[in-house]
């Protein structure tokens, strides 16, 4: 239903402007917000009334600096006082082939073990329509960093959710009596839609009008893809909804729940989440009756191990290995250049100390992307650094400076031994030209590319009193190492 509030929908106009500013298509905006594309299109055209929750998601996705919230307040202030119409769903209408289905019971069990989530989903379906049902649509959607779509989009574009990881299986009937076949409907980096087919090796078994059956499906997702939340969206008429979260007791999980709809902000669950202790497991359970259509029920959790120290902090480890930490003002001083070849002996001595420090550090941590150390990081104010590439090559640099950059600029996470508790996204060029001096006094220019260029640029910065945090985009902050999922992996280009 079109909204009659004035000739101009201030929110729709502002949303369209910010969509254009960020260069998003309507589909890309919908994906970033976590809403259905058709609903976003209707809001943009003024055919549907946005909710405050929608405005908040749009603000987050488009980084509009409060402009969209202000536009929503203006839009609401201009609306005549009247009962609110039924809001449009945030998800698409059930596709052809599922019409007439009622979900008598929707039950989900999510179990976490050793970095892997396994979801077992059971539904009792009733065909209250007039036609046989031959297939049923399910969705698998992950978001490692809810509320930070830019970061999530980068994660999944570089490391997408795959069918091999999911290992989807499905069954028909109680006790997994009959295997169901399935076929992909949509295959995206962080989102899959699948048709479960009422057929298998034993032939076809359509769900006829008036009949009911249980279906069950199961899949796995690694925790590098799955954030600390699980959401149930009510897309079909449902009589009972239940969820169990099954965690190892030693993680000391705490769980809470939020209920949202298209017409209201997030509210706590109306009924409490119950915890049962079962040996070395903590099982959290919750259920409700007759959930409203298009409502979303979101369970979130935190693990004690996410915040409690389980050993020395990474920074403390590096300090114990002789790495100067960022509280030392010496890291901000430009390093003193070598006069080569007359100081070649001193230069070789410093490199020997750097290599010894690198060996100590490598025994304490895995560096899949390679590593580097600059002389100021071991308390020596001289312009020398070494870089160990992912392939094991050692690059030695005396008096280096970057004289030219070329190629694309991309952002990837970097870490620094001098503040190893965090990782930060740093924009750097794919190719750099570095002028440096050999031990015999010759001036050389060497080109470095991609991951090695990033490693070298990081160490050259150290020799000029610059830390990688100085290179990060305004408004972007490092993240705790506990949230970083790239340890041990290589650079991605």
N, C-alpha and C positions, 0 to 999 in steps of 0.2 A: 504494500500500500504506500503510495507516495505521501510524503509529509507535507502538510499544507502550511507550514510555519514560514510565511513570508515568501517573497519572490526569490530571495537568495538564500541558499543553504550555506552559511558561513563556514561550517565545518567541512563540507564537501569541497568547497572552493579551495580552502587552505590545504586539505589533504591532497588534492590534485596538484597544487603548486609544489608541495614538498615531495611528492612522488616524482615530479618532473626534475626538481632540483637534484635528487639522489639518482636519477637515471634509471628508476625501477619500472619495469613493465607491471601491468596489473597482476599478472601471475607471480612475478618475483616479489611484489609487495605482499601478496597474500601468503606466500611461503614464509617470508620473513616474520610476518605477524602471527602465523599459525592459524589463519582463518581460511575458509573456503573461498576460492577465486570468485565464484558467482556472487557471493555475499559482499565481498569487497567491491566488486564492480557496481553492485546496486547502491551501496553507500556513496561511492564516487559520483554516480549519476543522480543522486538525490532520491532514488526510488525507495530506499529503506532508511529507517532512522537508526543512527549509530547509538551504541550504549557507551557509558563512561569507560567500561572495561575495554571496549574497542578503541576508544580514543587513547587510553594509556598504552595499549599495545602499538598503536600507530606511532605515538610519540617515541617509544623505545626503538622501534624498527627504523624510523626515519631520522632519529637524532635531531629533532626540530627545536631544541632549546626552550621548550615550554609553549611554542606557538600553537601546537595542535590542541593542547589542553585549554589554552585561552580561547581558541576558536570553538571548542566544544561548549565551554561555559557561555559564550555569546549565543551560540545556537540554542542552547537550552533556555536561556533567558528570553528569547524571542518566541518560543513555542507557547501557544495558548494553553491555559490550564485546562486539562481534560484527562480522562483516564488514558493510560498508556496503551497503545495497541500492542498486540502480540508481536514480539520481535521475530525477525527472520532467523533461521538456524545458522549457526556458524559452520555447519557441515552440509555437504550436498544431500539432496533427497535420495532415499534408497534407490539404487539403480534398478533397471528392469531385471526381472528374475528373482527379486526378493520381496516384491509387493505382497501384502497380506500376512507377512511374518510377524508374530508376536514372540518376544523373548520371555518365556515363563521364568527362567532363572539364568542369570549371568554370573558366573563364578570364576575368579582369577586367582591363581597362586603364583607368586613371584618369589623365587628362591635365589639367594646369592651365596656363592662359594668361590673362593680363590680367584676373584677378579672376573667372574662370569655370572650374568643373570640368566635364569631359565624361567620362562613364563609358560605356565600350563593354563589354558583358557577352556572352560567348559560352558556350554550353553544348551539349555533345553528349548527347542524351537517348536512353535505351534503354527500351523498353516491355517489362518482364519480367513484366507481369501478364497477365490473361486477357481484358481488355476494351480496345477502342480508346480512345485518349486524344484528347480534342477541345479541351482548353484547359490552360493552365499558369499558375500564380499567381506573380507577382513582387512584390517589396516595394521601395519607395523610402522610406527613413527618414533624416532629417537631425537633427543636434543640434549647434548652434554652440558650446554651452558644456557639454560632458559633465562630469558631477560637480556642476553647478549647475542643477538642474532648474527652480528658480524663475525664474532669469534666462532660461533657454531658453524656458520656457513663455510668458513675457512677450514675448520677441522674436517668437515665431511667432503669438501671438494678435494682435499689432499688425501683423505683416508676414508673413503665411502663405506657405508654399510653394504655388505655383500651377501648374496644368497648362500655362499659357502659358510660364512660366519653364522647365519641364521639357522641353517639346518632345519627348515620347517617340515613338520610332519602333521598329519591330520587323520582323524578317525571318525566313524559314524557308529552310533549305538553305545549302550552302556559297556563299560569295561574295555573300550577300544576294540570292539568286536570286528569292525570292518575298516580297513584303510581307505581313506579318500584320496583321490588325485586332486591336483590343484594346478592352476595356470596363472602366471603373472598378469596383472592388469595395468599397474604403473610401477616403474622401477626407477627410483631417484636416489640420490646420494644418501639421504637420511629418511627416506619414506618409501614404503612398499605397499601396494595394494594387490591382493591376491583373491582370485575366485576359488573357493573350495567347491569342488564339483561333487554332486551326489552320485558318484560313480567310482568304481575301482576295479580290481581284478575280478571281482565277483559280479560285474555287470552294473547296471543302473538301478538306483533305488530312490526315485524322486519322492519328495515329501508332498503327498496329496492333500487336498482340502480336508480339514478336520483331523488330520494326523499330527502327531507330535514325535519328536526324536531328540536324542542327545547328540551333539557333535563336540569334538574335543580337538584342539590343536596345540602345538608346543613349538617354541623356538628359543634360541639362545642369542644373547648379545653381550659382548665384552664390556667391561665397565669404562673403557676408554671411549665408548660410544654412548653409553647409557648414563644419564645424569641421575642424581639422587631424588627421583620423583617417578610416580606412576599415575597415569590419568585414565579414567574411564569416561568416555563420552557416550551419552545415551542417544543413539541414532535411530533406534526402533522402539516401539512401545515395549516397556519392560516392567515386569511385575516385582522381581526381586533382584537386587544387585549385591554381590558380596566380593570381598577382596581379602586375601591373606598375604602378608609379607613375612618371609621366613629367612632370618639372618643368623649368622654365628653369634653365640652369646658373648664371645670375647670382643666383638665390635661395639658392644653396649649401645645399640642403636636407640635413638629417640625418634618417634614418628608422630606426625600431625597431619590433619586433613583440612582441605578447603573446598568449598562448593561454589561454583560459579554458574551463571546463566547469562543469556544475552540481555537481560533486563536488570541485572544487579551486579554489584561488586562482589569480590570473593568474601565468603563468610565461612566461619568454622563449621565443621560437620555438626549436624543437629544431634547426633548420637556419638557416644564416645568410642574411641578405638581401644580394643581390649588386647592386653598382652598376656600370653601364656608361656611359661618356661618349660621347655621340653628337653631335658638333658643339656646338651651343649648348644641348643638352639633357642632363640627368642622368636615367637610367632605372634604377629600382630594381626588381628582380624577386625573387620568392620562390615556392616551390611545395612541396607535400607530397603523399604518397601515402596513400590510405585514411584520410582524416581521420575521427575517430569522429563518429557521429551526435550532433547537438545541441552540438558544440563550436563555439566562436567564436574566430576569428582576427582580431586587430585590429592594423592598421598605423597608427602615429602618426608625425608628423613636425613638424619646426620649420624655419623659414626664417631664414637669417642676417638678412634684412631686417626680421624681426620685432623684433630686438633691437639690431642695429647701426645707428648713426646715419647717416642719409643726408643730413643737413643740420642746421642749427641746431635745437635743441629748441624746441617751441612756446613754452615759458616764456621762453627766451632771446630769441625773436623779439619777444614782447610787451614784455619789458624794454627792448629796443632801440627800441621805439616809444614809450617813455615811460610805460609802465604800471607802477605800484608793485607789487612782488611780495610774496607773503605772509610773507616773512621780515622785512618791515618792521613794527614794532609799531604804526605809525600806523594800520594797517588795523583794529586792535582798539580804537581810540578813537572814542567817539561824536562825530559831526561837529557843529561849532558852527552853531547856527541863524542864519538871516538875520533882521534886524529890518527888516521890509518895511512901507511902501515906502521908508524912509529909506536902505536899502542896496540899492536896486534896481539902481544902476549896477554895484556889485560883483557882484550876482547875475547880471546879463546878461554880464559879463566871464567869470565862471566857466562859464556855459553855452557861450559861444563857444569856450572852451578844450576843453570836453568834446566839442563837435561836431567840432573839429579832430582831437582824439584818435580819435574814432569813425571819421573818414574814413581816418586812417592805418591803423587796425586793419582796416577793411573791405577795404582794398587788399591786405592780407596774408592774409586768411582769408575763406572763404565762410560766411555766417551764414544758413542756411535758416530757422532758428527766430526770427530777430531777434537783437538784442543790446542791451546797456546798459552804461553806464559811470557810476560815482559819483565825485564830486569827490575823495574820499580816494584813489582809484586813480590820480589824476594828481598826487598830492602836495598837494592843497588841502583843508584841514580845514574845509570848509563843507558845509552840508546841501543839496546840489544833486545831481541826477542826471538823465540823459536815457535814454530807451528808444527804440530804433528797432524798430518792429514788422516782422513778415515782409512786410507790405504797403507798407512805406516810410514810414509815419506816424512822426513824432518827438514823443514825449511828454516834456515838461519838468516836473520836480518840485522844488519848494522846500519844505523843512521837512516832508517827508512822514512820516506814521505810519499803520500799519494799525489801524483802529478796529473792524473787524468782518470775519469770514470766514463763508462760507456755501457750500452745495452739497457735492458729493462731494469726497473727498480722494483724489488719485491720486499715484503715484510716476512721475517721468520723469527722464531724465538731464539734468543741468545742467553747464555749464562755467563757469569763472571766468577772466577775463583775467589775474588775479593769480596763478594756478597752473594754467596752460593745458595742462599735460602729462597731466592726468587728467580724467575725467568721473565724476560721482556721481549716484546715484538719490536724489531728494529728494521727500518727501511734502509736497504743498501743496494748499490748497483751490482749487476751481474758480472761486470768486468772492471778491473782497476789496473792502472799502470803505476808501478811503485819504483821510485828511484832509491837505490840503496848502494852501500859501499862494500866491496869485498875486503877481506883481511889484508890483501896486498895493496890496498889503496885505490883500486879501480872503481869508477862510478858505473853502475849498471842500471838498466831499466828492465823490469820483469813484469809481464802481464799475468794476472791471476783471474780465474773464472769461477763464478757460481759459489759453491760452498767453500772452496779454498779462498776465494776472494773475500768472503765474509769473515773467515777466520783471520786472515792477514790484516784486513781493515780494522778488526777489533784490537789486535795487538799494536798496530801502528797508532791507533787512537791513544792507547795507554802511554806510549812514549811521548805523546804531546799533552798529557794531563787530561785526557778526555775519557769519560766512561760511557758505556753504551746507553745508559739512561739519558744522557745528553742528546742522543740521536733519536729518541722515541718521539712519535707524533704528540703534539699538545693534546692533553686530555686522556692519553693512554698511560696506564700504570703497569708496573710489573705485577705478576701473579705469584702466589706462593708456590714453591716447588711441588707441594703436594697436589696442586691442581694441574701441573704440567704433565702431559702424557707422552712426551717425545723422548724420554731417556732411553738411550741405547739405539735409537733409530738414526738413519742418515738424513742429510739434507734432501729436500724434495724439490725438484725442478721439472 
